[in-house]
């Protein structure tokens, strides 16, 4: 069996790559690996999903698999991924399962697993689950009679999650008018409720999920309708969530996009001023814009970089007990309130900063100036070999000398495809494009 888990759980086209049979196998293996062996009662699992049509089928398979392994299941229904993670910790469950493909299009789906406390699984535990599937698929010793797991619905899970979100908000949102784009996904009820209860005036768009329209030209990956709605309604800002609400991007009153780097910069400065930014350090990935690094240095804030992927940000936050981290794509993590990226939480804290300072989102975002960034994906036959080739290394070194302190070169093999990614930042878009094309040409030649 090839590597089953990607950077964020098991994901693929529903009923083709990710079948009910595979979902059941993952659930059974997870129940055996994640539950403590010497418990005096059955392991407890939280199960949630986003509203895409295939989630109904895959949720049923996951629940059946868990119950067949003797686990007690609390089914929370449609809920954002960070809501499921929160409830795993709140209920003291042994683990949790979220059926979602996040920002992916509707035909895809996925399975995300959370350990006790609501934390994402480390690589070695995912490897154990994969090994258990391969070694025991169809061969588990199954409980019978009263030992078979029971299934219950946790009807007030969303209410508990909303109360938690509102309680975390550091300043009332009175006077803030926000448009929230719910991506026709899991946050359709939760996000508007949280924003409203925290005091904001809320205009809601793309909050009518029908199982087929999740992420369809809406949400954090398609901000055009949000930009138009913010201007149309005269709102102070817009919040764009994705299908499972683990990421958040924003839009200013003028309709300009405020990305994850800018959001992290705003929140880092706020926490720094409040004395809440542990070790005055922000955790980002290598893809964060050089402008963020410059702005944080000027604000007296240190940056710590990780590989691309929110799981690596999470690992660093936990290992070093730090208070804020995230990605340019809008995954923002505040461990004091969440164990994973939470778009609704991010939106609340972003608006709280606006309310506390009386400044517009554009004013707050102006603390950093984004450098032009060009990314070229070059198809290759062997991504690792090409990325480490002497000619490619020489081209990167030459580009670094040319850009000096005014730019940055990042060349890395893709983690999932046979691609080498060439990213250049420079003082001007023309320079970034020219240098990126030159390095990409060398990659193609190799």
N, C-alpha and C positions, 0 to 999 in steps of 0.2 A: 504494500500500500504506500502511495506517495504521501508527501506532507499534506495532512488534512487541514490543519489550522493555519490561517494566514495571519496578517498583522492584527486582525480584529475578529477572531473567531473563525467559524466555518462558514463559507459563503459560496454561492453559485446560483445558477438558474434553477428556480424551484421546480420540482418534479422531473428534472432532467439530471442536473448535477447533485442538487440537494433533494433527495427523495425522502418520503416518509420512513422508508426502511433505514436510511442512513441517520435520519433524525432520531429514530428510536434507539439505534445502536449507540449514538453519541450520548443520549440520555441515560441509558443503562450503564454504560462505562463510567460516565460522570458520577452516577450514584454510588458506584463501587469505589471509585478512586477518591472522591471528595468527602464522603461520609466517614466519620471516625469508626474504627473497627470494633471498639469495645463499648459502644453506646448501650444504655439500658432502655432506649426507646428508638423508634424508627427515625432515620434522618429526615429533616424538614427542608423542602425546596420551594422557592418562590418561582413562579413561571408567568412571564408577561410576553406581549407581542406588540408589533405595530399593526396598523389596520389593513395591510395589503392582503389581497384575497387568499394567497397561498398560506398566510399565517394561520388561518383557521385549521387547515389540514396539518400543517407542521406542528402547531401547538398540540393538537390531538395526539400526534405520534409521540411527541416529547412527554406529555403527561402519561400516556400509556406506558412508555418505557420506564419512567420513574416509578410509577406505581407497581409495575411488574418486578422492579428491583427492591420493593419494600419501602419506598420513600413515601412520606406524607407530602402531598402537594397542595400549596396554596396558590390558586390561580387568580391573578389580578387583572386579566383581560388586557385591553389596549391601554398602554402606559408608556411614557418615554423610557428609554434605556436607563438614564440616571435615576428615574423613579423606582425601577426594579432594583437597581443597586442599593438605593437608600433603604428600601423595604427589607432587603436581605439582612442588612445590619440592624434595622429597627425591630424586626421580629426574632432576631438571633437565629435565623435560619442557617443551615449548614452550607447551603450554596443557592445560587439562583440561575435561571435560564431565561434569556431574552431572545425571542424569535424576531429577527429584524435584519434587513440589509442596509440600514442607515440611510445614506443619501443615494444609494443605487436606484436604478429604475425599477418599476413595479415587477417585471418578470423575475427579478432576482429575489433571493431571501437568504437569511443566515441564522446562525445560532451563536450567541455570545454567552459565555459562562462566567459566573462570578463565584469566588470563594467566600467563605464565611467573612462577614464584615462588609461585603459588597465590593471586594477588590478583584480586579482582573487577574486571570491566572498567569503565573510565570511560565516560561517556556518549558521547564522541566515537568511541570504538572500536565501541561498540554501533551507533552510527549508520552507521559504515562497513560493518559486517556487513549491516545492513538494506539499505543502498544496493547492496551487492554481490549480495544475493539478488534484488533487483528488476531490476538491470541484467543479470545473468548467469544467471538461473534457467534451467537446461536448456542453457545455451550455453557451459559451461566447456570448456576444452581438457583432455581427460582423458588421464592417463598410461596406457600400455599395457605389456604384457609385464612385465619385471622391475621397472618403475617403479611398478606398482600397489602400494598400501600393504599391509603384512602385519599380522595380528592375533594377539596373544599374551595369555595369561592371567597376571596377576601374582598368584600364589597366596598369597604371604606378605605382601601389602600390609596387611591388617588387623593382623597381628602387629607389623609395624614401627610402625604407628600407635599401638597399645596401649603399646608400649615407650616411645614418645615421650611419651605422656600421663603414664605412671607416673613417668618421669624428671623431668617438670616439677613434680611434686608437692612442695611445700616442706617437708612434715612427714609422717612416717608416720601412717597412719590407724588404728593399733591402738587398740582400745577403742571405736571408732565403729561403731554398728549402723545401717545405712541400708536403706531400701526404695527401689528404683529402678523407676520406671514407664517402660518402653521404648516405649510408644505402639504396640506391635505393628509397629514400624518398623525402620529401619536400625540403631539402636543395640542391638538385641536380644542380640547376642553381645559386641560391643565394650565397652559401658558396664559390664556386670557384671564382665567380665574385668579392666578397668582398675581398678575400685573394689576388687575382691578382691586383685589383685596389689599395690595400694598399701597393703593391710593392713586394710581394713574388713571387717566382717561384713555380707554382702549378702543381702537378700531381694529376689527379682526378681518383678515382676508385669507382665502385658501384654507378654510377650516371646515370643509364638508367632505370628509373622506368617504369614498364609496368602494374601497378595496382595489380600485384600478387607477386612481389619479394621484397616488402618492408621489411626491417629487416631480410631478409632470409640469414642467415649465413654471415652477414656483419654488419657494423656499430658499434656503441658503445657497443652493447651486444655481438658481435662476432669479436674480434679484430685480429684474426689470419691472415686474408688476408691483413690487414693494416700493421701488423708487418712485413710480408714478403715483401710487396711493399716498405716499407721504406728502408729496407736493399738492396733490388734489385736496387732501383733508387739512392742510396747514398744520401738520403734526410736527412736534419737536424732533422726532426721530422715528426710524423704523427698525424693527428687530426681525431678522430672517432666520428661522430655524430650519433644520432638515427633518427628514421623515421620522427619526426617532429622538430628535431634540437633544443630541449630545454635542451639537455645535451651534454657534451663533455668529452671524455677521450683522452689521448694523448699517443704517443709512442716515445721513444727516438731514436736517430740515430742507436743505437745497437739493436733496436727492443724490448726494455723493456717497459712494461706498466707503465704509470704515471697516477695514479687515481685521483679522485676528491679531496681527502685530500691533495695530493701533489700539485695539481694545485692551490687549495685555499691557501696553504702555500706560494707558489711562489708569487701569486698576493698580498697576505696580506703584505708580506715583501716589495714588490715594492711600494705599496700604503703607507705603514708606512714610508718608506724613503722619499716619496714625500709629506708627510704631508696630504695625502688624506684619510687616514683610520680613520674615525670618532671615537673619544674616544679610539683610538688604540684597537679596538675590532673587532673580527671576530665571526660571528654567524655560528654555526655548529649544527648538530643533535647529539644525544647521540651515534650514530653508528660510528662517526668519530674515527679514530685510536688514541690510547694514544700517539703514536709518534708525531702526529700533536700537541697535547696539550703541550708536552715537548718542541718541537721546537719553538712554538709560545711564550711560557714562556721565553725561552732563548733569543728570539728576542724582548722582551718587549711588546708583544701583548697579550691582554686578549681574552679569549674565553667565549662565551655565548652559552649555549646548549638549544636546543628545542627538542620536540618530533620528531620522524621520519616522514618525509614528507616535501617536499619543501614548501608547503603552510604555515607550521609553521615557517620555516625560513623566508619566506616573511612577515608574520605577525610581527615577532620580528624586522626585519629590518625597517618596516614602523613605528611600535610603538615607537622605540627608535631612529629613524632617523640615522641608521647606514649604512655603505658604502659597506660592503661585507659579503656574507654568502653563504652557500651551503651545498651540501651533498657529501658523499664519491662516490656516483653513478655518479657524474658528473654534477648535477644541480648546477650551479654557478650563483649567482645573484649579479649584480652591479647596485643598484638603480639609480645611476647617469645617466645610459644609457638605462636601461631596467626595466620593471615592473615584469619580470618573468625570469626564467632560460633561458639563450640564449647561445647555444653551439658555434655558429659562432662568437659571440662577445667574448666569453671566449677564443676561439682559437686565435683571433686577439690580445688580450691583452697578452696572453701567449707568442706569437711570438714577440710582441713588447718588452717584458722584455728580451728575448734572444738577440734581435737586439741592445737594449740599453746597455746591459752589456757585450756583446761579449761572453757570456757563453753558453755552450750547455745546452740542456734541462736536461740531466742527472746531470750536475753540479748544476743547480738551484734546482732540486728536492732533492739533497743530504742534504739540510738543515734539512730534517726530516728523521728519521729512523723508518720505519714501524715495529711495534711489531707484531709477529705472532698472527693471529686472527682466532679463530675457532667458527663457527656458527652451531648449531644443532637445527633443527626445530622438535619439539616433538608434534605429533598429540594427542589431548586431547578431552574430551567430553564437558568440560566447561572451556574455557581458563582463564576467570577471576577468577573463584574459585580455579583452580589449581595454578595459579600464586601467589595467596595470601595465600595458605595453609601454616600452621606453619612449616611443615617438609621442604617445599621448601624454605621458608625464612631462616630456620636454615642452610640448605645446602649452600645457597648463602653467609650467614654470615661466615661460615666456610671457604669457598673458598676465600673470601675477606681477611680473616686473613692470610691464607697461601700465597697469592700473595703479600700482602702488597703494597708497592709503586712500585713494579716491574710489576704490571699487573692490570687488571680491570675485573669486572664481570657485565654483563648486562643481566637481565632476564626480558622479557616483553611479554605479550600476543599479538598475531597478531591483527592488526586492521581489517582484512578482512576474516581470516580463523580461524578454531578451532585448533590453534597451539599455543604453548608456545615456544618462541625463546630464546635459551640459547647461549649467546655470551661471550667468554672468550678471553682476551688478556694476554699474558705472555711473559717472557723474551725468552723462547724457544718454538718452535712448539710442542715439546713433552709435556711440562708442560701444554700448552694451551689445547691440545687434551685430556690429562688425566683428568684435572679438569673439562672440558666441559662434558666429558662422565660421570663423577661422578655426577655432578649436574643434567644432563639429565636423569640419571637412577632414581634419586629421583622424578623428575617430572613424569616419566613414572609410577612409583610405586603409586604415589598419584592419 
